[in-house]
Amino acid sequence: MKNNTPPSVRYNMKKLANRARGKRPTDPNKVKAVWDNAKHEVFIRLCLDEMRLGNKPGQTLNKAGYENLERKFESETKVHY
């Protein structure tokens, strides 16, 4: 049986179905994060440093902690996600 639904409608239906399942459309201009062991170790160390600095008052880092983490991670790994 042939699908007579126009391609634009099929695309929008698929997009809506993915959104309903919690999937977001991917941006072709974004770089996919590739985590190797070295980057993972840097990330964990930097998170622990921010905790020691008092930038984790509850369950998560505060705004300053996240900003420091992002800046330091980019500086050490030379990647921007």
Secondary structure, 3 states (H helix, E strand, C coil): CCCCCCHHHHHHHHHHHHHHCCCCCCCCCCCCCCCCHHHHHHHHHHHHHHHHCCCCCCCCCCHHHHHHHHHHHHHHHCCCC
